[in-house]
Amino acid sequence: MRRTRKRNFDDPLRHPNHARPRTRREFLAQGFMLGAASVTGAMFSLPGISRASLSGDLLPLVTQCGIATQGAGKIPFIVFDLAGGSNQAGSNVLVGKQGGQLDFLTTAGYERQGLPGDMVPPIVNPQSQTNDFIDQQLGLAFHSDSAFLRGIMSRVTPATAQNINGAVIPARSDNDTSNNPHNPMYAIAKAGANGSLLNLIGSENSDSGGNSMSPAFTIDLSIRPTKVDRPSDVTGLVDVGDLTTVLNQQDAVAVMESIYRLSDQKMSAVDTDQGVTTDDVIKDLVRCGYLKSADLADRFGNPATLDPAGDPDIVGATGIFSSAEFTAGDRNAAEFQKTASVMKMVINGFAGAGTVELGGYDYHGGARAEGEVKDFRAGQCMGACLEYAAIVGVPLMLYVMSDGSLSSNGVIDNSVEGRGKGEWTSDNSSTAAPFFLVYNPSRRPTLIGATPAQQALHQQIGYMRPDGSVETASTPAANNVNLLAETVVLNYMALHGLQNQFNTLYPSMGLSNPALYDSLTAFEPIVNGIITNPL
């Protein structure tokens, strides 16, 4: 007799109805290779990032040389790109009809989204007289057994959860293609997100830095993402030469400052004696080059400043990840290391914008258990970012999207990991619903609207039909991925109270009608324009 080996859920997916993978995107979506990390964020004045050693007379020149000292002060922004077409609606984030998340679909609609009839949200437990399948502890309503939710809650504290809220956007996108322009990172950078070390970083050597592309008209190749996918990549971003190994950090900065001053004196002498007037650009490059070297040695001469693995808030007995799970050498460890690298760079303001890309989310055609395991891991990574933002004390906007989605035919997986839910049987772009979560250190973000009914329409931007498919006429974003990315950017700007500048900043955007902006925006501002130090 031939015994069937239990499938390892991190083994590559081989679908009989899919062609053999040929592109990197297809290998990633089906789990033949690991994805990496790309980042989006902002810069704040943070504890442990000292500027004291750079001489006071040089500090005014830092701005002139284009050196970011505190970044742009915008809210950190991280994209989670789940490559392959994951589930977002129903079994994870609840999505309803015109009245919002709790304007319930039909039982058949929820079955399409992977929920059997005895687990649909409208059911009330006769013993408790409460609904056991709706969980709103993060503000945004999740199914109470959502794998995303379970993963997030395994990493955040109750205090952090109380300051999180979110919104969901029912919007279809094509299945199994990198041509969906989901990634808004360039537009987020244009809105002012910038880092003290890098502008954009990403896990892919692609123009978006991730799996899904960015809207073509937003791409600015002068800030193309730098690839980062593990802690060693982060610590390797800065090279100040051998000075900090021969000298201590303070002495190394002093040496570089001296080089700058000698160069400056030499340039001034050339200017005076020979009347050079055509070399201004070259002189600026030389002068600023030395000053930037001194600045790098000042802030990053100690590699521990950047190392996520050496941050006790991230790894260790009191960290978000234990040392054992961070170094286990398995798929979980790889994804945790990637996420930690992104968190460290973005939330501390070292980078300006990006994406955490996770692969293997083309998980239909087999046991439901596989999707549950992978969604739980993705939730753990999301929760880690939210908890790290809380530890550092800065706000965070987290955007979760995938290329397409999938559906169930109602067959139940009763295995331990399957949890009695419907198996994912096929790709289905009509059930997609990207969502975003916002953490605010001072209080839970406030939904727009004077009444709960009005707020419900801002927490769910658009809606689904009773059968569990996206109503493509519900918003401009519902059937246009470019406009979906624009809607996310509009919400990012609205968190700063800057949504009225959307048309001015992006004259080529498709969302050109300001009359629609209120209906496409979830939250009241949590900061006013440029963020001051919240600590």
C-alpha positions, 0 to 999 in steps of 0.5 A: 500500500502507498501511504500518503505523506501529510503535506507540509504547508510550506511546500510549493503549491502545484495546482493542476489548473495552473501552468508551471511557474515561469516568472519570479512572481509565479514562483513566489505566489506558489511558494517555490521561493521566499518573498522578502521585505519592502518598507514604508514609513517616516522619521521622528525624533526618537530615543536612542538616535543621538545627534549630539556628537555632530558639531553645532556649527555644522548642524545648519549645513545638514539641511542645505546638503539634503541630509534628513535628520528627522525625516518628513515627520509623516505617519509610518506606512507599511504594505503587506503584499500577500502574493498569490491571491489570499482570502481577505473577506468573510473568513478574515475581515467581515464585509457586508452590504450597503449598510457596512460590515454588519449589514449581513450577506446571505448564508450562500454569500458567506459560504462562498467566502469560506464560512459554513452555515453554523459559523456565519456572523448573523448567528446568535448563541442562544446561551449567551444571547451574543454573536460569537462570530463577530470580533471588534476588539481592533475596531474593524470587525473581524470574524472571531475565528479569523486567522489574521485576527488570531495572529495579530492578537498573539503579538499585540498587548490589550493596550495596543489593541485599544488604540487600533482601528481599520477600514476595508475596501471591497475591490476586485483585482485580477488573479495571479498577475503582478500587473495589478497596480496595488502598491502605493509606495511612490505616491506615499513618498510624494505625500512626504514620507521620507527616511533619514537613511533611505527613501524607499526599500523593498524585498523585490528587485522591482520598480515597486519593491514588491510583488504587485506593481505600483501605478505607472504614473506614480513611479519615480525611478530616482527613488527606486526601492533598495532591496532589503530582506533580512537583518544583515541587509539592514546593517549592511546599508551603511558603510563608514569605512574602517574609521569606527573600527580603528577609532571610537565613534565620536573620534571617527566623527571628529576626523570626518568633520576635520576633512570636511573643514579642510575641503571647505577651506580649500574650495574657498581659497580656489574661489577667492584666488582664481575666481572659479564661478562654474564649479558650484555644483562640484564644490557642493557635491564635494563639501556635502559628501564629506559632511554626509560621511560625518553624519553617517558616522554620527548616527550609524557608526554603531551597527547596533543602531540598525540591527533588528536582531539586536533590538531587545524590543524585537527579539529576546525574552521581552521582545515581540519575537522570542530568540528561539522562533527568530532563529529556528531556521524554518519558514516562520523564522524567515518571515519574522526576520523579514518583518523585523527588518521592515519594522526597524527601518520604517517605524524608526524612520530610517526608511521612507516607504515600502512593503513586506512581501509574503509568498505562498498565498495561492493556497486554493485547491487543497485543505483549508488548513493550509490557508489558515496556517499561512494567514495566521503567520501573516497576522503575526507579522502584522501584529508585530509591526503594530506592537513595535509602533506602540513600543516606539510610540509612533502612529502606523498605517498598515495596508494589506492587499493581494493579487486577486482572491479565492472562493469556497464551494462549501466542502468542509475541512474538519482537520485541527488546522482546518477548524471546520471551515470551507476549503478554498477551491478556486481563484475568484477575484470578485471576493477580494477586499483589501483593508488597512489598520491604523495605530494611534499612540494617544487613542483609537482613531475616530471614524468619520460620522456623527452616528454609528450608522454613518461611521459604518459607511466609512469603515467599509468603503464600498460594499458587496452583493448578497452573494458575497461578490464585490458590487463593482459600482459601489465606489470608483475603487471597486473595479479599478486597482489604480483607483484602489491605490489612490483611495489608500493614498487619500486615506493616508493624507486624510490621517494628516488632515491633508486630503484637500491637497490630494488634487494639487499633489497628484494632478494625474490621479483618477480620483479627480472629484473632491466631492467624492473624497469624504465618502472614500475616507475612513478616519478623522485626522490623527495628526495635523500635517507634519508630525511633531515628536509624540513622545 
